[in-house]
């Protein structure tokens, strides 16, 4: 289970931009991020797939560009693996900015932890990310994700 909630995130990176509207948007995007990665961490593919736009473009510095079908298949395969992966945000790293008539952009740093069967969880990697969130017909969806500057700790 992911333990990221708006009250646990250090908001110093966002304080310079604080207006009621921007604060509300910041907490909305953090909530969406939490929902997305709670689904990832607990292997709820249906919830995860509903959060991605069907025209998603996912750019990964080590894996290249992938689309919706490729991402869902990758999640499906990863969820079957004996190696369990968990993601968490680096506290204080997240920033959110509105994009007029579209939604918002979220930037930050996240860490991934791996647990091999019968072993203790270990930090496996850290990376920066950018997520574009679109608000359409009252629903937020991730439309573009860029994950870059990976530091791998496990081979």
Order of alpha helices (4+ residues) and beta strands (2+ residues): alpha-alpha-beta-beta-alpha-beta-beta-beta-beta-beta
